[in-house]
Structure formats: structure tokens, C-alpha cells
Amino acid sequence: MRADLGNLTSRLVAAGSAALLGLAGAVIAADPASATGHHPPTPGSAGLGDRLYPLLGNGGYDVQNYDLSIFYPKKDPAQQVRGDVTITAVATQSLSRFDLDFGGDGVGKVTVNGRPAAFSRSGDELVITPRWPLENHRRFTVTVSGFTATPIAPNANSPAGFVKTPDGTVMAGQPDQSHQLFPSNDHPRDKATYTISMTAPVGWTATANGQPIRTTQHNGYITSTYREFNPMASELIQLAVGDFVTYNRAPVNGIPIRDVVPRRLAGKLLPEAADERNEVAWMESKVGRYPFERYGSLVIDGNLGFALETQTLSLYDTGFFGLPTVIINPILTHELAHQWFGDSVAPWAWSDVWQNEGHATWYEVLYAYETGTLPQYAGVSTLEEYYKRAYASGDKWRAQYGPVAHPLRSDSIWDVFNPNVYDGGALVLFALRQKIGVNDFERLERTWVAKYRGRSASSQDFIALASRVSGQDLRSFLNDWLYGTKTPPMPGHPDWTTTPVAAASVAPALHR
């Protein structure tokens, strides 16, 4: 995600102008003792204990697949939608009951393995008690029928969740809003495959993550079905339904490219996204094969103030697409880079979000540099100048937001998606490249996205892999950079200094 693009633009102008159904998901909160079969069934935990979002996700099972259907009764972006979902999962303990994350208005009925199940609501937890306990390691299905999503907020352009636009609705679920639309295990640690069906009145277009499977029409409604064959975190789901048009560009190395924009603005917006084909080829040259079925951009009429890497279809707004191409193209690259860093390789915990944003910022800046637009984009001519400037802010960011891999709080979404996980995270990568050399750094990047493709990984996983690839013990070095309260010395640049915190003005968050 690249955020607060209005403020980002002002800053820049001021500066210078694999996995199929059985393979999806990671084992969640497994109880080794329960594998013996000697323990009685117990409730799955309400939440995975994420330091920043303790109640996101749920323990006791590993989701394999979602079969999600959403119904849009009329051509009204403000409407409240309803739907059904069938979740296929594997128990990781013997379960007497389990939770789903769901903050919507209501639930019709719940079945487990086809049998009616009791359920109750507790905040954003849907607590389900099956007729019979679920055995450890056994596959099961839970169907939630007739659920009603959270209503769209009256202020319409809410920057998260189910977002209304003049032309229809889209999703912006990161980090904790997708369960306002549908019941899920809403944490990136539990990725799964998806089948998504959207039923809307004839005349509206529906697009979702992944590959289009079929379109059927009945009684004035069209049902469009998409399949995301690759594991996906719930926060990355996209359902764009409204008066949109889909434009297919020529494939890049066999990867289909499709863009989705409001029909009435297609002539203006589609040319602005044309560089994404070059960006796909460029990213593949840096880190290897694109990890999904297709790619493209979704542009809505509005001013969200951020761009978002919903899997296979990145989300932008017209406020961003009205900027010069020297600003647009690096940001397009940022969201594209997320398809590898953040989408394919998801964070194990939200404290690891620097892995998403630091890497995406790294390739954003590198693309501007290698295409000769860094002076116009950031007001500097070299990577060293860019990161020297970021280095100067290092102690200030750490004091205000916490270490790069340990944001202090999550009271506001901007506490988590803060400058120290964006430019600070990219600064860690610059320091690492200085430490191990360009060749080992580039090999590490390729190895990281290949080794953890379709999975979730932690900062400690990154440190261990960096040490193995480089042949150096980088634990102390990277732990200082990721968790230290002070910015460590920059390898190769002993003259770089940080601005004293007491003398620094505290800047607002520029990113999400």
C-alpha cells in the first residue's frame, strides 16, 4: 500500500516537482498434544494473539478454501449487500467450538459438515458450536448462509472496508476490514484459495481477484465467478461491482493484463496505466516470475488518499491518477512489487509489515532511479542521496512510531502503516545491500520470494535466509536495524548522521 498520496505529492513536488486447494494456507495455532488423541475437545482461540491486532484470525483450524457468493440487489453503490460463504478447513486441534471473524449486521444460519450448528455473536467474533466435536487433523466445512455485511458508512468515501464510489463499490480490506463484508479467518497468517461469485443487475460489471471462470444471466441479474487459485490473505480480497469497464492489454511474458475503470472515465484513465506492462517486465527481471494468474489496475472515482495491493488487481483513485506520470509510474511499481512482497509472501504478523512496505518502497524508488525520473520524483539524483535523507530521519521515526519491525501501537491505522515501515524499511534493505553486496542482495530477494511463495513469513525468517544466502551471520546486524531504538551506522557511509530527536519536528504519517 502507498498512502496519503496527496501529502506524498506535495512533498515530492516541493522536493523537485502455487498452490491448489489442498496446499493453501499455513497451519494455525496447532496443538501438538492434541495429535495424540488423549485430550478432550476444547474451544479454538478467539484471535491469533497478533501483537498489534490480538483478535484478528482464530485458532484451532487452517482454512484451505473460501467459496464466497455476494448478492447486489440493485444498482445502488450505497446498498447493503448479503451473501453466503462455505469455508473448507482442517482442524489443528480437537475442537468443541471455533470462531470466525465477522463484523456484519446479521447471520441467517450456520452449518458444519452439512449439519445445523449453534452460533452466537461476541463483538466481531462469530462463535460456532458444531453438533459434534471436530477431530484434530480432519477436514471440515462450515457454511454461513444469509449473512448481511456491515452497511456502508454515510460518509461514503471511508478509506477502508466496503467503499462506495459514484460508479459502484470496491473493497479496501487492509488490515482488518474484510470481515466486515464476509465471515473469515481474517489474518494474513491463514491464506487460502478463493472462488468468488458476484450477482448484480444486468448493466453492472463485476470483477474479483484471480481468473474469470464463468458468467451466467438469469431474471435480470448477471453472476460473475472468479477463481483465485493461489493462496490469498483475506485482507487482499477485491470485489469491484458497478458501472465499470474491463480493458485487456497485451500479455507480458504470458501474464494477462486487465484494467478496470469507471465506464464514463475510461478514455481518460486507461492511458495513464499503460506503463504497467513495462513495470511487470522490469519486476520480473529483478525478482523472477510474476506469482499469480494475471495482473492489472482498478481505478475508482474518488480520493482515498492511498493505493492498495489487492491481489492481482491493485486499487487506485482518480486523485492519484491525475498526477504526472513521473509520480504515477513509481507508485504503480510499488503496488506491483507488493504482488511478490506482501501478497505472495505474506507477513506472519502485522509487526512484519515492513517486509511488505519496505520492499515495495525499495522497488518504487529503484524504478524511478533506473528510468531516469528520480530527480523529478524525489528531488534527488542517486539512491545514496535518497537513503541519506531517509537515514537522517531514522531516529525521529523510531522515537515516534517505534522500531522498523516493532510499531509501537495500532490505535490508528497510521500507527502501523507509518514512515518507518516504508522509507525506514527500504533503508534497512539499503543497509543490507551495503553489508552483503549487490550480488548477494539480489540473490536474496529472488530466493525470498521463491522459498516463501504462497506462504506467510516472519522477520526472523528473513534474517535467517539473509544469513544463509550471504554466508554471514546477520542476526545482530539485522536485529539492530529492525528492532533497535536508534538507527545503526550505515555500512560504507560512516559520515551519515541522524537528526537529533529533540530538535526534529514531528512529521505526520505519509504512508499507509
SULGI-V933930 format. One record per pair of residues at least 12 apart in sequence whose C-alpha atoms are under 7 Angstrom apart, sorted by the first residue. I is the first residue (numbers start at 1). GAP is how many residues later the second one is. If there is no record, write none. Layout:
BEGIN
I_GAP ; I_GAP
END
This chain:
BEGIN
1_305 ; 1_306 ; 1_307 ; 1_308 ; 1_334 ; 1_356 ; 1_511 ; 2_304 ; 2_305 ; 2_306 ; 2_509 ; 2_510 ; 3_302 ; 3_303 ; 3_304 ; 3_507 ; 3_508 ; 3_509 ; 4_301 ; 4_302 ; 4_506 ; 4_507 ; 4_508 ; 5_300 ; 5_301 ; 5_315 ; 6_299 ; 7_503 ; 8_502 ; 12_365 ; 12_366 ; 12_367 ; 15_363 ; 15_364 ; 16_359 ; 16_360 ; 16_361 ; 16_362 ; 16_363 ; 17_359 ; 17_360 ; 18_212 ; 18_436 ; 19_210 ; 19_211 ; 19_212 ; 19_435 ; 20_209 ; 20_210 ; 21_43 ; 21_44 ; 21_172 ; 22_42 ; 24_40 ; 24_167 ; 24_168 ; 24_169 ; 24_207 ; 25_37 ; 25_38 ; 25_39 ; 25_165 ; 25_166 ; 25_167 ; 25_206 ; 26_36 ; 26_163 ; 26_164 ; 26_165 ; 26_429 ; 27_35 ; 28_31 ; 28_32 ; 28_33 ; 28_34 ; 28_64 ; 28_162 ; 29_30 ; 29_31 ; 29_63 ; 30_30 ; 30_62 ; 30_63 ; 31_61 ; 31_62 ; 34_59 ; 34_60 ; 34_102 ; 35_101 ; 41_53 ; 41_54 ; 41_55 ; 41_92 ; 42_52 ; 42_53 ; 42_54 ; 43_52 ; 43_53 ; 43_54 ; 43_55 ; 44_14 ; 44_15 ; 44_16 ; 44_51 ; 44_53 ; 44_54 ; 44_55 ; 45_13 ; 45_14 ; 45_15 ; 46_12 ; 46_13 ; 46_53 ; 47_12 ; 50_299 ; 52_298 ; 52_299 ; 52_357 ; 52_358 ; 56_130 ; 56_131 ; 57_44 ; 57_128 ; 57_129 ; 57_130 ; 58_41 ; 58_42 ; 58_127 ; 60_31 ; 60_32 ; 60_33 ; 60_35 ; 60_38 ; 61_28 ; 61_29 ; 61_30 ; 61_31 ; 62_27 ; 62_28 ; 62_29 ; 62_30 ; 62_128 ; 63_24 ; 63_25 ; 63_26 ; 63_27 ; 63_127 ; 63_129 ; 64_24 ; 64_25 ; 64_128 ; 64_129 ; 65_22 ; 65_23 ; 65_24 ; 65_127 ; 65_128 ; 65_129 ; 66_19 ; 66_20 ; 66_21 ; 66_22 ; 66_127 ; 66_128 ; 66_129 ; 67_18 ; 67_19 ; 67_20 ; 67_127 ; 67_128 ; 67_129 ; 68_16 ; 68_17 ; 68_18 ; 68_127 ; 68_128 ; 68_129 ; 69_14 ; 69_15 ; 69_16 ; 69_127 ; 69_128 ; 69_129 ; 70_12 ; 70_13 ; 70_14 ; 70_127 ; 70_128 ; 70_129 ; 71_12 ; 71_127 ; 71_128 ; 71_129 ; 72_127 ; 72_128 ; 73_127 ; 73_128 ; 74_126 ; 74_127 ; 75_126 ; 77_87 ; 77_88 ; 77_89 ; 77_90 ; 77_91 ; 77_92 ; 78_74 ; 78_86 ; 80_69 ; 80_71 ; 80_72 ; 81_67 ; 81_68 ; 82_64 ; 82_65 ; 82_66 ; 82_67 ; 83_62 ; 83_63 ; 83_64 ; 83_65 ; 84_60 ; 84_61 ; 84_62 ; 84_63 ; 85_58 ; 85_59 ; 85_60 ; 86_55 ; 86_56 ; 86_57 ; 86_58 ; 87_54 ; 87_55 ; 87_56 ; 88_52 ; 88_53 ; 88_54 ; 89_50 ; 89_51 ; 89_52 ; 90_47 ; 90_48 ; 90_49 ; 90_50 ; 91_43 ; 91_44 ; 91_45 ; 91_46 ; 91_47 ; 91_48 ; 92_44 ; 92_45 ; 93_42 ; 93_43 ; 93_44 ; 94_40 ; 94_41 ; 94_42 ; 95_38 ; 95_39 ; 95_40 ; 96_33 ; 96_37 ; 96_38 ; 97_31 ; 97_32 ; 97_33 ; 98_29 ; 98_30 ; 98_31 ; 99_26 ; 99_27 ; 99_28 ; 99_29 ; 100_25 ; 100_26 ; 100_27 ; 100_83 ; 100_84 ; 100_85 ; 101_23 ; 101_24 ; 101_25 ; 101_78 ; 101_82 ; 101_83 ; 101_84 ; 101_85 ; 102_22 ; 102_23 ; 102_24 ; 102_77 ; 102_78 ; 102_80 ; 102_81 ; 102_82 ; 103_21 ; 103_47 ; 103_76 ; 103_77 ; 104_44 ; 104_45 ; 104_46 ; 104_76 ; 104_77 ; 105_43 ; 105_44 ; 105_45 ; 106_41 ; 106_42 ; 107_38 ; 107_39 ; 107_40 ; 107_41 ; 108_37 ; 108_38 ; 108_39 ; 109_35 ; 109_36 ; 109_37 ; 110_33 ; 110_34 ; 110_35 ; 111_31 ; 111_32 ; 111_33 ; 112_18 ; 112_29 ; 112_30 ; 112_31 ; 113_27 ; 113_28 ; 113_29 ; 117_12 ; 117_13 ; 117_14 ; 118_12 ; 149_31 ; 149_32 ; 149_33 ; 150_30 ; 150_31 ; 152_12 ; 157_147 ; 159_145 ; 160_12 ; 160_13 ; 160_17 ; 161_12 ; 161_16 ; 161_17 ; 161_19 ; 162_19 ; 165_135 ; 165_136 ; 165_137 ; 166_135 ; 167_75 ; 167_76 ; 167_95 ; 168_73 ; 168_74 ; 168_75 ; 169_71 ; 169_72 ; 169_73 ; 170_68 ; 170_69 ; 170_70 ; 170_71 ; 171_66 ; 171_67 ; 171_68 ; 173_62 ; 173_63 ; 174_61 ; 174_62 ; 175_60 ; 176_59 ; 178_56 ; 178_57 ; 186_48 ; 186_49 ; 187_46 ; 187_47 ; 188_45 ; 188_46 ; 188_158 ; 188_159 ; 188_160 ; 189_158 ; 189_159 ; 189_160 ; 189_267 ; 190_43 ; 191_40 ; 191_41 ; 191_42 ; 192_39 ; 192_40 ; 192_41 ; 193_35 ; 193_36 ; 193_37 ; 193_38 ; 193_39 ; 194_33 ; 194_34 ; 194_35 ; 195_31 ; 195_32 ; 195_33 ; 196_12 ; 196_29 ; 196_30 ; 196_31 ; 197_26 ; 197_27 ; 197_28 ; 197_29 ; 198_25 ; 198_26 ; 198_27 ; 199_22 ; 199_23 ; 199_24 ; 199_25 ; 200_21 ; 200_22 ; 200_23 ; 201_19 ; 201_20 ; 201_21 ; 202_18 ; 202_19 ; 202_20 ; 204_37 ; 204_38 ; 204_39 ; 204_40 ; 205_36 ; 205_37 ; 205_38 ; 205_39 ; 205_40 ; 206_18 ; 206_34 ; 206_35 ; 206_36 ; 207_32 ; 207_33 ; 207_34 ; 208_18 ; 208_30 ; 208_31 ; 208_32 ; 209_17 ; 209_19 ; 209_28 ; 209_29 ; 209_102 ; 209_103 ; 209_104 ; 210_16 ; 210_17 ; 210_18 ; 210_83 ; 210_84 ; 210_102 ; 211_15 ; 211_16 ; 211_17 ; 211_82 ; 212_13 ; 212_14 ; 212_15 ; 213_12 ; 213_13 ; 213_14 ; 230_62 ; 230_224 ; 231_223 ; 232_111 ; 236_74 ; 236_75 ; 237_73 ; 237_74 ; 238_72 ; 243_19 ; 243_20 ; 244_16 ; 244_17 ; 244_18 ; 244_19 ; 245_15 ; 245_16 ; 245_17 ; 245_18 ; 246_12 ; 246_13 ; 246_14 ; 246_15 ; 247_12 ; 247_13 ; 252_25 ; 252_29 ; 255_38 ; 255_39 ; 256_38 ; 256_39 ; 257_37 ; 257_38 ; 257_39 ; 258_37 ; 258_38 ; 259_37 ; 259_38 ; 259_39 ; 260_37 ; 260_38 ; 260_39 ; 261_37 ; 261_38 ; 261_39 ; 262_38 ; 272_49 ; 275_54 ; 276_56 ; 279_54 ; 283_54 ; 287_158 ; 287_159 ; 288_158 ; 291_49 ; 291_53 ; 292_20 ; 294_18 ; 295_17 ; 295_18 ; 296_16 ; 296_17 ; 296_18 ; 297_16 ; 297_17 ; 297_18 ; 298_15 ; 298_16 ; 298_17 ; 298_18 ; 299_16 ; 299_17 ; 299_18 ; 299_19 ; 300_16 ; 300_17 ; 300_18 ; 301_16 ; 301_17 ; 302_15 ; 302_16 ; 302_17 ; 303_14 ; 303_15 ; 303_16 ; 304_13 ; 306_206 ; 308_27 ; 309_26 ; 309_29 ; 309_30 ; 311_28 ; 311_32 ; 314_21 ; 326_47 ; 326_50 ; 326_51 ; 327_50 ; 330_34 ; 330_35 ; 330_37 ; 330_38 ; 331_33 ; 333_30 ; 333_31 ; 334_26 ; 334_27 ; 334_29 ; 334_30 ; 335_25 ; 337_23 ; 337_26 ; 338_18 ; 338_22 ; 340_109 ; 341_14 ; 341_15 ; 341_18 ; 341_19 ; 342_14 ; 344_109 ; 344_110 ; 344_111 ; 345_104 ; 345_107 ; 345_108 ; 345_109 ; 345_110 ; 345_111 ; 345_112 ; 346_109 ; 346_110 ; 346_111 ; 347_109 ; 347_110 ; 347_111 ; 348_108 ; 348_109 ; 348_110 ; 349_109 ; 351_54 ; 351_55 ; 351_56 ; 352_53 ; 352_106 ; 352_107 ; 353_68 ; 354_50 ; 354_51 ; 354_67 ; 354_68 ; 354_71 ; 357_64 ; 357_65 ; 357_68 ; 358_63 ; 358_64 ; 358_65 ; 358_66 ; 358_67 ; 358_68 ; 359_67 ; 361_61 ; 361_62 ; 361_65 ; 362_64 ; 369_13 ; 387_40 ; 388_108 ; 390_33 ; 390_37 ; 391_107 ; 392_105 ; 392_106 ; 392_107 ; 393_105 ; 393_106 ; 394_30 ; 394_93 ; 394_104 ; 395_91 ; 395_92 ; 395_103 ; 395_106 ; 396_105 ; 396_108 ; 397_22 ; 397_23 ; 398_22 ; 398_87 ; 398_88 ; 401_14 ; 401_17 ; 401_19 ; 403_79 ; 403_80 ; 403_81 ; 403_82 ; 404_16 ; 404_17 ; 404_20 ; 404_21 ; 404_78 ; 404_79 ; 405_77 ; 405_78 ; 406_77 ; 414_95 ; 414_98 ; 417_94 ; 417_95 ; 418_91 ; 418_92 ; 418_93 ; 418_94 ; 419_90 ; 419_91 ; 419_92 ; 428_53 ; 431_59 ; 431_60 ; 434_57 ; 434_58 ; 435_56 ; 436_34 ; 440_29 ; 440_30 ; 444_22 ; 444_25 ; 463_12 ; 463_15
END
